Amino acid sequence: MNQEKLNKIFDIVCILEIIGCVLLFLIAMPMKYGFGNDSLIRPFGMLHGVFFMAYVYLAFKVRDYYRWDAKEFSIVILYGIIPFFTWFVHRKINNFEAQKLNEE
Protein backbone atom coordinates (compact mmCIF):
# COMPACT_ATOMS: atom_id res chain seq x y z
CA MET A 1 0.00 0.00 0.00
CA ASN A 2 1.42 3.37 -0.93
CA GLN A 3 2.03 6.06 1.69
CA GLU A 4 -0.60 8.47 0.38
CA LYS A 5 -3.35 5.87 0.65
CA LEU A 6 -2.15 4.87 4.12
CA ASN A 7 -2.26 8.51 5.27
CA LYS A 8 -5.80 8.92 3.96
CA ILE A 9 -6.92 5.74 5.74
CA PHE A 10 -5.36 6.98 8.99
CA ASP A 11 -7.20 10.27 8.64
CA ILE A 12 -10.49 8.41 8.13
CA VAL A 13 -9.80 6.14 11.10
CA CYS A 14 -9.31 9.25 13.28
CA ILE A 15 -12.88 10.24 12.42
CA LEU A 16 -14.20 6.68 12.80
CA GLU A 17 -12.70 6.52 16.29
CA ILE A 18 -14.72 9.61 17.22
CA ILE A 19 -17.87 8.04 15.76
CA GLY A 20 -17.17 4.87 17.77
CA CYS A 21 -16.87 6.95 20.95
CA VAL A 22 -20.14 8.73 20.20
CA LEU A 23 -21.96 5.46 19.60
CA LEU A 24 -20.59 3.88 22.75
CA PHE A 25 -20.63 6.79 25.21
CA LEU A 26 -23.64 8.76 24.03
CA ILE A 27 -25.96 6.01 22.84
CA ALA A 28 -25.08 2.54 24.20
CA MET A 29 -24.05 3.53 27.73
CA PRO A 30 -27.09 5.74 28.39
CA MET A 31 -29.28 2.91 27.07
CA LYS A 32 -27.62 0.51 29.50
CA TYR A 33 -27.48 2.66 32.60
CA GLY A 34 -30.54 4.81 31.98
CA PHE A 35 -32.97 2.26 30.58
CA GLY A 36 -31.46 -1.09 31.58
CA ASN A 37 -31.02 -2.17 27.96
CA ASP A 38 -27.49 -3.42 27.39
CA SER A 39 -28.06 -4.85 23.90
CA LEU A 40 -26.00 -2.09 22.20
CA ILE A 41 -22.95 -2.29 24.48
CA ARG A 42 -21.36 -5.32 22.84
CA PRO A 43 -21.63 -4.29 19.15
CA PHE A 44 -20.76 -0.62 19.74
CA GLY A 45 -18.00 -1.56 22.19
CA MET A 46 -16.47 -3.97 19.70
CA LEU A 47 -16.73 -1.40 16.92
CA HIS A 48 -15.01 1.19 19.09
CA GLY A 49 -12.31 -1.37 19.98
CA VAL A 50 -11.63 -2.18 16.34
CA PHE A 51 -11.37 1.50 15.46
CA PHE A 52 -8.99 2.07 18.39
CA MET A 53 -6.73 -0.82 17.39
CA ALA A 54 -6.70 0.40 13.78
CA TYR A 55 -5.83 3.91 15.01
CA VAL A 56 -2.85 2.69 17.06
CA TYR A 57 -1.61 0.36 14.31
CA LEU A 58 -1.85 3.05 11.64
CA ALA A 59 -0.22 5.63 13.92
CA PHE A 60 2.89 3.44 13.94
CA LYS A 61 2.73 3.10 10.15
CA VAL A 62 2.45 6.85 9.41
CA ARG A 63 4.80 8.07 12.16
CA ASP A 64 7.81 8.59 9.89
CA TYR A 65 5.82 10.31 7.16
CA TYR A 66 4.46 12.95 9.54
CA ARG A 67 7.90 13.30 11.18
CA TRP A 68 6.61 12.75 14.71
CA ASP A 69 9.37 12.61 17.29
CA ALA A 70 8.96 10.46 20.43
CA LYS A 71 7.10 13.19 22.34
CA GLU A 72 4.67 13.98 19.51
CA PHE A 73 4.07 10.31 18.84
CA SER A 74 3.33 9.70 22.53
CA ILE A 75 0.78 12.52 22.41
CA VAL A 76 -0.82 11.01 19.28
CA ILE A 77 -1.17 7.64 21.06
CA LEU A 78 -2.45 9.35 24.23
CA TYR A 79 -5.06 11.20 22.16
CA GLY A 80 -6.27 7.82 20.96
CA ILE A 81 -6.93 6.80 24.56
CA ILE A 82 -8.76 9.98 25.61
CA PRO A 83 -12.30 9.97 24.17
CA PHE A 84 -12.89 12.32 21.24
CA PHE A 85 -9.27 13.60 21.19
CA THR A 86 -8.49 11.94 17.86
CA TRP A 87 -10.14 15.04 16.40
CA PHE A 88 -6.96 16.94 17.30
CA VAL A 89 -4.85 14.38 15.45
CA HIS A 90 -7.18 14.68 12.46
CA ARG A 91 -6.68 18.47 12.48
CA LYS A 92 -2.91 18.05 12.89
CA ILE A 93 -2.80 15.77 9.84
CA ASN A 94 -4.86 18.20 7.75
CA ASN A 95 -2.60 21.10 8.77
CA PHE A 96 0.47 19.06 7.83
CA GLU A 97 -0.99 18.21 4.44
CA ALA A 98 -1.95 21.85 3.82
CA GLN A 99 1.58 23.01 4.65
CA LYS A 100 3.00 20.36 2.35
CA LEU A 101 0.79 21.57 -0.51
CA ASN A 102 1.85 25.17 0.09
CA GLU A 103 5.53 24.19 -0.06
CA GLU A 104 5.11 22.54 -3.45
Secondary structure by P-SEA (a helix, b strand, c coil): ccaaaaaaaaaaaaaaaaaaaaaacccccccccccccccaaaaaaaaaaaaaaaaaaaaaaacccccccaaaaaaaaaaaaccccaaaaaaaaaaaaaaaaaac
